[in-house]
Every structure is written in C-alpha cells, then in structure tokens.
Amino acid sequence: MTIRTIKTAMSADEAALMDVVTLAFSTDPGARWLYPDPHQYLLHFPHYVKALGGNAFGQGSAYYLDGYAGVALWLPPHVHPDEDALMTLLQRTIAERDREEVIAVIERIGSYYPTEPHWYLSFIGVDPVRQGQGHGSALLQHALLSCDRDHMLAYLETSNPKNVPLYKRHGFEILGTIQVGASPSIFPMLRKPR
C-alpha cells in the first residue's frame, strides 16, 4: 500500500499546482473545446484555472500530493469563482464566433449549482505520467472526509466521461447533461454527505 502525503498549498506552491492542472487537463474535452489550439491552451488555460479555482489558495483549500503528483482546488461554502476575471478572460481569448456557445454553457452550468451551502471542486488533476495510481481518489477522500464530518454537500462538473466512474465511486451522482452546439457533454455532479 502506497502512503500518500496530502498537503495544503501555500502561495509558493501556486505556480507548480497550476502547471499540474494544465498538464492534467491537456486532453480534457471541455478544456480543449475552449482552447483547441495547443499554444492558445498553454497560454490561456492557467488563467482560466486561476479564475475558476484560484480562490482555493486563499482559503486553505488547495491540496496537493507530495511531489506535485496531483492537485485538488476546492472552494468552501460561500466562496465563489472570480466571475469577473473569468468573463474578461473569455471575452479576450475565445473567438467571437464561439463566445455565444461558451456563455450558454456557463449559464447552464450555473443553473445546476446547489442553492444550499456546499464545497465546490473546481479542479482535480493528476500529472499524466502519474495517473492511474490512485492519486485522484486520495485527493477526493481527503476533502470528502471534511464534507462528511461537517454534513456538507460537494459539487463538481466534469466534461470527461472517463472520470464519471471515479466520482460515482466516491458518492457523486449526475444531476444532468449540458451540451450546447459543438460543446462536449458536461456532467454536473452532486454528493450528499455520508
């Protein structure tokens, strides 16, 4: 049995964690729908991660496995993504012809957010050379123990159907499917405390 050390990220870890998430999402259907060009993806996706999940760093809810094998960015109840930064980024970096679809997807995702207090898993990713070794499960278990202890909901979205079984094993249920135009299917998922 492998012992994994999960740490809470400090500000000095932020750049390394953003790199791991960027690598982990390099083949994610949703991420590559936003930025199909490799150069544009590498240039803009870290800013997307920062806007959507960067508030985890200031909340002490950005976690990583020792050696930066994997990362989880959780937003605690009443802490939200930086919507202004996100919309500014998308307006600046998404081709005008594609913006309407992107905005429609974001609006539909927003309709699934729980209205009651919840933890939001904005990103979880494992360095591609370390995937398939249980790192994602370890990161999920780490935060979900707190959700269960505090009787809190956990919420996420995924555009990668390969990840759905992992989330289901940890108690998440699919709330629906979002698909607009050429977008990939996106699955909002909710987990009730155990």
C-alpha positions in Angstrom: 0.0 0.0 0.0 1.3 3.4 -1.0 1.3 6.1 1.6 0.4 9.4 0.1 1.1 12.7 1.8 -1.5 15.4 1.0 -0.5 18.9 1.8 -2.3 22.3 1.9 -0.8 24.6 -0.7 1.0 27.8 0.2 1.4 30.7 -2.1 4.8 29.4 -3.1 3.1 26.3 -4.4 0.6 28.0 -6.7 2.6 28.1 -9.9 3.6 24.4 -9.6 0.0 23.5 -8.9 -1.3 25.5 -11.9 1.3 23.6 -14.1 -0.1 20.2 -12.8 -3.7 21.2 -13.6 -2.7 22.5 -17.0 -0.9 19.2 -17.8 -3.7 17.1 -16.4 -6.4 18.8 -18.4 -4.4 18.9 -21.7 -6.7 16.2 -23.1 -9.9 17.1 -21.3 -12.8 17.5 -23.7 -14.1 20.8 -22.1 -10.7 22.4 -21.8 -9.7 21.6 -25.3 -13.1 22.7 -26.6 -12.3 26.1 -25.1 -8.8 26.2 -26.4 -8.2 23.6 -29.2 -5.0 25.3 -30.4 -2.1 23.9 -28.3 -0.4 27.3 -28.0 -3.6 29.1 -27.0 -4.4 26.3 -24.5 -1.0 26.6 -22.8 -1.2 30.4 -22.9 -4.7 30.9 -21.5 -5.8 27.8 -19.6 -3.8 28.6 -16.5 -5.6 31.9 -16.3 -8.9 30.0 -16.7 -7.9 27.8 -13.8 -7.0 30.8 -11.7 -10.3 32.5 -12.3 -12.4 29.4 -11.6 -10.4 27.8 -8.8 -7.8 30.3 -7.7 -9.7 31.4 -4.6 -8.9 28.0 -3.1 -5.4 29.2 -2.4 -6.5 32.0 -0.1 -9.0 29.7 1.7 -6.5 26.9 2.6 -8.4 24.5 0.4 -5.9 23.9 -2.4 -4.4 20.5 -1.8 -1.7 18.6 -3.5 0.1 15.3 -3.2 3.7 15.3 -2.2 5.9 15.8 -5.2 3.1 17.6 -7.0 1.7 14.3 -8.4 -1.9 15.7 -8.2 -3.9 18.7 -7.2 -7.4 19.5 -6.0 -8.8 23.0 -5.8 -11.9 23.2 -3.6 -13.9 26.3 -2.9 -15.6 26.3 0.5 -19.2 27.3 1.1 -19.9 30.9 0.2 -16.6 31.3 -1.7 -17.1 31.5 -5.5 -15.0 31.6 -8.6 -13.8 35.0 -9.8 -16.6 35.5 -12.3 -15.4 39.0 -13.4 -11.9 37.6 -14.2 -13.5 34.6 -15.9 -15.8 36.6 -18.2 -13.0 39.1 -19.0 -10.7 36.2 -19.9 -13.2 34.5 -22.1 -14.1 37.8 -23.9 -10.4 38.3 -24.6 -9.3 34.8 -25.5 -12.3 33.0 -27.1 -13.0 33.7 -30.8 -16.1 35.9 -31.2 -17.9 33.3 -33.3 -17.6 30.8 -30.3 -18.4 33.1 -27.4 -22.2 32.7 -27.5 -21.9 28.9 -27.1 -19.3 29.2 -24.3 -21.5 31.7 -22.4 -24.6 29.5 -22.9 -22.7 26.5 -21.4 -21.6 28.6 -18.4 -25.1 29.8 -17.9 -26.4 26.2 -18.0 -23.7 25.1 -15.6 -24.8 27.8 -13.2 -28.3 26.5 -13.2 -27.1 23.3 -11.5 -25.2 24.9 -8.7 -26.7 23.9 -5.4 -28.6 26.7 -3.6 -27.6 25.4 -0.2 -24.0 25.7 1.2 -21.6 23.3 -0.5 -18.0 22.6 -1.3 -17.2 23.1 -5.0 -14.4 21.1 -6.6 -13.4 23.4 -9.3 -10.4 21.3 -10.4 -8.8 18.0 -9.6 -6.0 16.7 -11.8 -3.1 14.3 -11.7 0.1 14.7 -13.7 -0.4 12.5 -16.7 2.7 10.3 -16.0 1.2 9.6 -12.5 -2.4 8.9 -13.5 -4.0 5.5 -12.7 -2.2 5.1 -9.4 -5.0 6.2 -7.0 -3.9 9.8 -6.6 -7.2 11.2 -7.7 -9.0 9.0 -5.2 -6.7 10.0 -2.4 -7.3 13.7 -3.1 -11.0 13.2 -3.2 -11.1 11.2 0.0 -9.0 13.9 1.8 -11.6 16.6 1.2 -14.7 14.5 1.4 -13.9 13.4 4.9 -14.4 17.0 5.9 -17.6 17.3 3.9 -19.0 14.2 5.8 -17.8 15.4 9.2 -19.5 18.8 8.6 -22.6 17.4 6.8 -21.9 19.4 3.7 -22.7 18.8 0.1 -19.9 18.5 -2.5 -20.4 19.6 -6.1 -18.4 19.4 -9.3 -18.7 19.4 -13.1 -16.8 17.1 -15.5 -16.6 17.1 -19.3 -14.5 13.9 -19.2 -16.8 10.8 -19.3 -13.8 8.7 -18.2 -13.8 10.5 -14.8 -17.5 9.9 -14.1 -17.0 6.3 -12.6 -14.3 7.7 -10.2 -16.7 10.4 -8.9 -19.5 7.9 -8.6 -17.3 5.6 -6.6 -16.9 8.5 -4.2 -20.7 9.1 -3.9 -21.3 11.8 -6.5 -24.4 11.5 -8.7 -25.0 13.0 -12.1 -27.6 15.8 -12.0 -28.0 16.1 -15.8 -26.1 16.6 -19.0 -25.2 20.0 -20.5 -24.4 20.2 -24.2 -24.7 23.3 -26.4 -23.7 23.5 -30.1 -20.2 21.9 -30.6 -19.5 21.7 -26.8 -18.7 18.3 -25.3 -21.2 16.9 -22.8 -20.7 18.3 -19.3 -21.9 16.4 -16.3 -22.8 18.4 -13.1 -22.5 16.0 -10.1 -23.6 16.3 -6.5 -22.6 14.3 -3.5 -24.6 14.3 -0.3 -22.7 13.8 3.0 -22.4 10.3 4.4 
